């Protein structure tokens, strides 16, 4: 089990696909950084190829959810997937992973 490392406020910039997003993370002391985040624990279809329609549906569901309120991001020390940070995201204390799973546009992905 990977223990959470830090919790921050974030601003949503855009969805790269259903489980990867660009965020502006407020680090405090008037310091912010733009990063790409991969959601921990889920996988969504790709937005190209044979899964394009399902991938676009997942991306739309993520976009609508992340635009609905302030975002809290919980990161994990040095845990990355390619160049993206792996994290949990919450809007009004609701996990985006749980939201996308309940909407049927994501599946569990335990290895990230």
Order of alpha helices (4+ residues) and beta strands (2+ residues): beta-beta-beta-beta-alpha-beta-beta-beta-alpha-beta
